[in-house]
Amino acid sequence: MPSDPQRPRRPRFQWRLNGKLLLFCLPLLPVTLGLGFWQLQRADEKRELIALYESRRQASPLPMAALAPGSDHLYVRVLLEGVPDTQRQFLLDNRMRGGRPGFEVLTPVALDSGGWVLVNRGWLAAGASRAQLPDIPSAPAQVRWVGYLYRVPGKPLVLGREESAGWPQVVQQIDQAQLERRLGHALFPDVVRLESSPGLDTGWAMVNLTPQQHLGYAVQWFALAAALAILTFVSNSNISELLRRGATERE
């Protein structure tokens, strides 16, 4: 049957190059996808860390003398006995708890078994001003503390100049080499976080971001990638015209 010459031909899908938008979207698309997959990887890593902590927190504490420096001791519960150097303590700055600024108290301890270890005794609220440091709760002359080993991942961002005059000294990061120079002796590679400490808050957060938060960020990056892909497809084709024409014909 011959076609009706009065009937308009149905338009076909066509690509229409939009160079400017293409140059904008194409470099961003792999970046957003990569960030989404990276967040998924970080979520897996955080799940593994939390699982490791939960498994090791059930074990009995090991004496510090039984641990070799340099081995994997992350979250291992320890029992330390020794003499705290309360005359030379550090206040780890920029620590927030419940929306309040404060410090974490770092106390060097001379172990009875030999050597030194840095002990994070817990969080303390900041004073009324930067010039007024909080009073650090006292510690016994001889301690028998239980905690777990922790190593700061990477090198934190330093905000401003560190204060180093007098004691206690305010520091913005746990830089072991720097703290060893100030103390004049070597420290065990890992820091001990106490499980409980009178007058201080030891409600430690195992991770800075939870796996669920990383998954949320991954969803946002993938959504942005999808939006870029749709924008690229629509701006470089006549698909929008076809959709509008189809909607008009259905009316």
Residue pairs with C-beta under 8 A, 6 or more apart in sequence:
11 238
11 241
11 242
11 245
13 237
13 238
13 239
13 242
14 237
14 238
15 236
15 237
16 236
16 237
16 238
17 236
18 235
18 236
21 231
21 232
21 235
21 236
22 232
22 235
22 236
25 228
25 229
25 231
25 232
25 235
26 232
28 228
29 225
29 228
29 229
29 232
32 221
32 222
32 224
32 225
32 228
33 221
33 222
33 225
35 221
36 218
36 219
36 221
36 222
36 225
37 218
39 214
39 215
39 217
39 218
39 221
40 214
40 215
40 218
42 209
42 214
43 211
43 212
43 214
43 215
43 218
44 211
46 207
46 209
46 210
46 211
46 214
47 211
49 74
49 206
49 207
50 206
50 207
50 211
52 74
52 75
53 75
53 148
53 206
56 74
56 75
56 76
56 77
56 148
57 75
57 77
57 148
59 76
59 77
60 77
61 77
61 78
61 79
61 146
62 76
62 77
62 78
62 79
63 78
63 79
63 80
63 81
63 113
64 78
64 79
64 80
64 81
64 111
64 113
64 115
64 117
64 188
65 111
65 113
65 114
67 73
67 76
67 78
67 149
67 188
69 188
69 189
70 189
73 149
73 190
74 149
74 150
74 151
74 190
75 148
75 149
75 150
76 148
76 149
77 146
77 147
77 148
77 195
78 146
78 147
78 148
78 149
78 192
79 144
79 145
79 146
80 109
80 111
80 117
80 119
80 143
80 144
80 145
80 146
80 147
80 192
81 111
81 112
81 113
81 142
81 143
81 144
81 145
82 109
82 110
82 111
82 112
82 113
82 117
82 142
82 143
83 109
83 110
83 112
83 141
83 142
83 143
84 107
84 108
84 109
84 110
84 119
84 139
84 140
84 141
84 143
85 107
85 108
85 109
85 110
85 183
86 107
86 136
86 138
86 139
87 167
88 108
88 167
88 168
88 169
88 182
88 183
89 105
89 106
89 107
89 108
89 136
89 167
89 168
89 169
90 105
90 106
90 107
90 168
90 169
90 170
90 171
90 179
91 103
91 104
91 105
91 106
91 124
91 133
91 134
91 136
91 168
91 169
91 170
91 171
92 103
92 104
92 105
92 106
92 120
92 171
92 172
92 173
92 174
93 103
93 170
93 171
93 172
94 101
94 159
94 172
95 101
95 102
95 103
95 104
95 123
96 102
97 123
97 125
97 201
97 203
100 125
100 126
101 125
101 126
102 123
102 124
102 125
102 126
102 134
103 123
103 124
103 126
103 133
103 134
103 170
104 120
104 121
104 122
104 123
104 124
105 120
105 121
105 122
105 123
105 124
105 136
105 137
105 168
105 200
106 118
106 119
106 120
106 121
106 171
106 174
106 179
106 191
107 118
107 119
107 121
107 139
108 116
108 117
108 118
108 119
108 183
108 187
109 116
109 117
109 118
109 119
109 143
109 145
110 116
111 117
115 186
115 188
116 183
116 185
116 186
116 187
116 188
117 187
117 188
117 190
117 191
117 192
118 174
118 176
118 179
118 187
118 188
118 191
118 192
119 145
119 147
119 191
119 192
119 194
120 147
120 150
120 191
120 192
120 193
120 194
121 137
121 139
121 194
121 197
121 200
121 202
122 194
122 197
122 200
122 201
122 202
123 200
123 201
123 202
123 203
124 134
124 136
124 137
124 199
124 200
124 201
125 134
126 134
127 133
127 134
133 168
133 170
136 168
137 197
137 198
137 199
137 200
145 192
145 194
146 194
146 195
146 196
147 192
147 193
147 194
147 195
148 192
148 193
148 195
149 190
149 191
149 192
149 193
150 190
150 191
150 192
150 193
151 189
151 190
151 191
152 173
152 174
152 191
155 173
155 175
156 172
156 173
158 172
158 173
159 172
160 172
162 170
162 171
162 172
163 169
163 170
164 170
164 171
164 182
169 182
171 178
171 179
174 191
176 187
176 189
179 187
180 186
180 187
193 202
193 204
194 200
194 202
195 202
196 202
233 239
234 240
